[in-house]
Amino acid sequence: MSLSRVAVVSKDPDIQQLAQRYSREVFGADDLADALDIVQTVNPDLVLFDQRFGPGRIGEFLDKADKRIGSVPVVIVGSEGRPSGSSSEYLQGGAFGYLQTSKDYVQMERIIDRIEDASGIAGRQTDCENLSSIEDSEEYAQRFFAENIACSVSMVGKSEAMVSSLKMIKLVAGSRCNPILIVGETGTGKELVAKAIHTVRHAGEQFVAVNCAALTASLLESELFGHVRGAFTGADRDKTGLLELAGGGTLLLDEISEMPVDLQAKLLRVLQDRSFRKVGGVKDIKCKATIIASSNRNLKSEVEAKRFREDLYYRLNIGPIVLAPLRAPERRDDIKLLAEYFLKTSAICPEKRDKVTSLTKLAIENLERYHWPGNVRELRNVIERAILLETTDKIGLSGIVLDPTECAQASQSPSSGLIRGFSLARAERELIARALKETGWQKTRAAALLGITRATLYAKVKQYNIERESHCAEARRPANRDDVLISSLHEPAPC
């Protein structure tokens, strides 16, 4: 179990290690002002405070944070040398939880469960042995994954493009290439690739990720390198940077194209010398981590536009790993596989996990025709939305809502008279009624024609209240705009 982002308001390395254990991205702050800036900038799932902040200061933080972004879970981490009797004061003051020490993993996991339940975050199992309590893990591996390395981080796909990417990942991970560059559009799985490389190279070590687009230049520099006391106004204590925190593990610089140019020069020096200094410091610190940079932009074009340093680009571009978008012809074979995988592993509606078991042929064809600007991330959202909407055992065409915002705007637009009142549900009802008419209401043949089971057909007939005479009766009615649109797509059978 893990959270996406955790903010740590402490200089205690044990608390920072605790955050790394349960989060993909960790942001450090030294005081309440820093913490409020981070909360407003990155909206973390959890904020960890050490016990040096009393209940009064925590209450002050919560009050200011609520006014800026709304409720944010705060957990206090105690220590063995300090009394824990005040834990009730923290909880009464609004803290989400209290840990006796930074090693209180059992309580931490309970707190994460509560956060996930409260926010609707679905804890996904990434190890293929835990994907389902019903299905055998080997069957899952053979069904969804092309390589063992893909299975270990849930990189689903067997297309030509995916196999090519996996070969490059294995080649780079097995080498001493450092730094490593991953390029791909938003939602293609760049972080999964970084974790796959980390799994091969540094299993058991720290994986630290930072989004370069989420922080200001000064905050990003302090996050990466750390700072010494007195380096700037408000720096009243030393801070450990992410480069040091990563140790002998992996540091992922996500969206590196958004890094300010002056900071790019400092990063280049780190990559060349394998050492760095904290902001305001004079001591060189050895950099042992594998540095992975990812970008959703074409870095060569960024260099030409003078937004990215040319020397840093060539330093990164040793063995780039390029991820193809879902709309690419060599990747489209993965769409059906990904949709089935998300359906099998989604925890958005636990009560439907064993009830909604597959997708209809029409639904899959609709997914395969779409261009997927949001790639795999968008596809996962579409499937989870379909699970929420579906009332039968199969996701049908009516459940595949590709852009709900666009649909809502279209229904409210004065210029959308042609499609007002028309919906995927209406189209599905029309298709079922026509299939029944064409087969003389032989439901087994109609179900086969539609690519659904007989039980699903019965459920749909009941859901849409389709009667044997209703289709002909509707056909005799004066045509409205919806009927004209439907008939233009499929000529009705004679009644």
Secondary structure as GFF3:
##gff-version 3
##sequence-region A 1 495
A	DSSP	beta_strand	3	9	.	.	.	ID=ss1
A	DSSP	alpha_helix	13	21	.	.	.	ID=ss2
A	DSSP	beta_strand	23	29	.	.	.	ID=ss3
A	DSSP	alpha_helix	32	42	.	.	.	ID=ss4
A	DSSP	beta_strand	46	50	.	.	.	ID=ss5
A	DSSP	alpha_helix	55	68	.	.	.	ID=ss6
A	DSSP	beta_strand	74	77	.	.	.	ID=ss7
A	DSSP	alpha_helix	87	92	.	.	.	ID=ss8
A	DSSP	beta_strand	97	99	.	.	.	ID=ss9
A	DSSP	alpha_helix	105	119	.	.	.	ID=ss10
A	DSSP	three_ten_helix	128	130	.	.	.	ID=ss11
A	DSSP	alpha_helix	137	144	.	.	.	ID=ss12
A	DSSP	alpha_helix	148	153	.	.	.	ID=ss13
A	DSSP	alpha_helix	160	173	.	.	.	ID=ss14
A	DSSP	beta_strand	180	184	.	.	.	ID=ss15
A	DSSP	alpha_helix	190	202	.	.	.	ID=ss16
A	DSSP	beta_strand	207	211	.	.	.	ID=ss17
A	DSSP	alpha_helix	217	225	.	.	.	ID=ss18
A	DSSP	beta_strand	226	227	.	.	.	ID=ss19
A	DSSP	beta_strand	239	240	.	.	.	ID=ss20
A	DSSP	alpha_helix	242	245	.	.	.	ID=ss21
A	DSSP	beta_strand	250	254	.	.	.	ID=ss22
A	DSSP	three_ten_helix	256	258	.	.	.	ID=ss23
A	DSSP	alpha_helix	261	273	.	.	.	ID=ss24
A	DSSP	beta_strand	275	276	.	.	.	ID=ss25
A	DSSP	beta_strand	285	286	.	.	.	ID=ss26
A	DSSP	beta_strand	290	295	.	.	.	ID=ss27
A	DSSP	alpha_helix	299	304	.	.	.	ID=ss28
A	DSSP	alpha_helix	310	316	.	.	.	ID=ss29
A	DSSP	beta_strand	321	323	.	.	.	ID=ss30
A	DSSP	alpha_helix	334	345	.	.	.	ID=ss31
A	DSSP	three_ten_helix	350	352	.	.	.	ID=ss32
A	DSSP	beta_strand	358	359	.	.	.	ID=ss33
A	DSSP	alpha_helix	361	369	.	.	.	ID=ss34
A	DSSP	alpha_helix	375	389	.	.	.	ID=ss35
A	DSSP	beta_strand	394	395	.	.	.	ID=ss36
A	DSSP	three_ten_helix	397	399	.	.	.	ID=ss37
A	DSSP	alpha_helix	404	412	.	.	.	ID=ss38
A	DSSP	alpha_helix	424	438	.	.	.	ID=ss39
A	DSSP	alpha_helix	443	450	.	.	.	ID=ss40
A	DSSP	alpha_helix	454	464	.	.	.	ID=ss41
A	DSSP	alpha_helix	470	476	.	.	.	ID=ss42
A	DSSP	alpha_helix	481	489	.	.	.	ID=ss43
###
